[in-house]
């Protein structure tokens, strides 16, 4: 049996009429309410923003190795070259 979750934290925003209309049209295409559509879109964007925030702590030695790896040219990789030269399935 599915558990019913009650949302209790209100989020209120003001928008231009054109923005609300745009959101309403998109929500309707996905058979969602404006609130459902906006909450899903906002959460997806929040997750992407948080995932983009990376902080790495490296020792001086590891940082130097990282810089060296970035500055060296990529070595030939026959499998990757073959893959890049092949025709994509949607192009066939």
C-alpha positions as CSV (number, residue, x, y, z in Angstrom):
1,X,0.0,0.0,0.0
2,X,1.4,3.4,-1.0
3,X,2.2,5.8,1.8
4,X,0.6,9.2,1.6
5,X,2.9,12.1,2.3
6,X,1.5,15.4,3.3
7,X,3.4,18.5,2.2
8,X,3.6,21.1,5.0
9,X,6.3,23.6,3.9
10,X,4.8,26.4,1.8
11,X,6.8,28.0,-1.0
12,X,5.3,31.2,-2.4
13,X,6.7,33.2,-5.4
14,X,5.4,36.0,-7.5
15,X,5.7,35.7,-11.3
16,X,4.8,37.7,-14.4
17,X,1.6,36.6,-16.2
18,X,3.7,35.5,-19.1
19,X,5.9,33.3,-16.9
20,X,2.9,31.7,-15.2
21,X,1.3,31.0,-18.6
22,X,4.5,29.4,-19.8
23,X,4.7,27.2,-16.7
24,X,1.0,26.3,-17.0
25,X,1.4,25.2,-20.7
26,X,4.4,23.1,-19.9
27,X,2.7,21.5,-16.8
28,X,-0.4,20.7,-18.9
29,X,1.8,18.9,-21.4
30,X,3.0,16.7,-18.7
31,X,-0.4,16.3,-17.1
32,X,0.8,17.9,-13.9
33,X,-0.5,20.7,-11.7
34,X,1.5,24.0,-11.7
35,X,2.7,23.2,-8.2
36,X,3.8,19.7,-9.1
37,X,5.6,20.9,-12.2
38,X,7.3,23.8,-10.4
39,X,8.4,21.7,-7.4
40,X,9.9,19.0,-9.6
41,X,11.7,21.5,-11.8
42,X,13.0,23.4,-8.9
43,X,14.2,20.3,-7.1
44,X,15.9,19.0,-10.3
45,X,17.7,22.3,-10.7
46,X,18.7,22.4,-7.0
47,X,20.1,18.9,-7.3
48,X,22.1,19.8,-10.4
49,X,23.5,22.9,-8.7
50,X,24.5,20.9,-5.7
51,X,26.1,18.2,-7.8
52,X,28.1,20.8,-9.6
53,X,29.7,22.0,-6.4
54,X,32.7,19.9,-5.9
55,X,35.6,20.6,-3.5
56,X,38.6,18.4,-3.5
57,X,41.3,18.5,-0.8
58,X,44.6,17.3,-2.1
59,X,48.1,17.1,-0.6
60,X,50.7,19.1,-2.5
61,X,52.1,15.9,-4.0
62,X,48.7,14.8,-5.3
63,X,47.8,18.2,-6.6
64,X,51.1,18.3,-8.6
65,X,50.2,14.8,-10.0
66,X,46.8,16.1,-10.9
67,X,48.2,19.2,-12.7
68,X,50.7,17.0,-14.5
69,X,47.9,14.7,-15.7
70,X,45.9,17.7,-17.0
71,X,48.8,19.2,-18.8
72,X,49.9,16.1,-20.6
73,X,48.4,15.3,-24.0
74,X,46.0,12.4,-24.2
75,X,47.7,9.2,-25.4
76,X,46.3,7.4,-28.4
77,X,43.5,5.0,-27.6
78,X,42.5,2.8,-30.5
79,X,39.1,1.8,-29.0
80,X,38.1,5.4,-28.5
81,X,39.2,6.4,-31.9
82,X,37.1,3.5,-33.4
83,X,34.1,4.5,-31.4
84,X,34.4,8.2,-32.4
85,X,34.8,7.2,-36.1
86,X,31.8,4.8,-36.0
87,X,28.3,5.8,-37.1
88,X,25.8,6.4,-34.3
89,X,22.8,4.1,-34.2
90,X,20.4,7.0,-34.8
91,X,22.4,8.0,-37.9
92,X,22.0,4.6,-39.5
